[in-house]
Amino acid sequence: MVVVEVLAGVLVFVLAVFTTVAAFIGLLGMLGAIRLVRCDRCGHLGTTSVSMPVRPCAHCRHGRLFHPIEAVHHGSVLHWRHHARSGG
């Protein structure tokens, strides 16, 4: 029973942290200090201070760090959306 209570507490803490971060990003967005934009190459969300798309995003620059298992499996740093857009 203690394990369930600890897991529930950890889940509540993680959700509270993510909610707080999302609220602050929303407040900064309302002030115009930060914007959420999509990457031109892969479509991942990124933050910037201007409303232009991020080029290239952290996922494109460091693909093997963000998707190491996928990179080993496919032998490249391309994200699956690259394959979907190119038709292969």
Summary of the structure (lengths in Angstrom):
residues: 88
radius of gyration: 17.7
end to end distance: 49.7
largest distance: 51.1
contacts: 188
relative contact order: 0.09
helix: 59%
strand: 9%
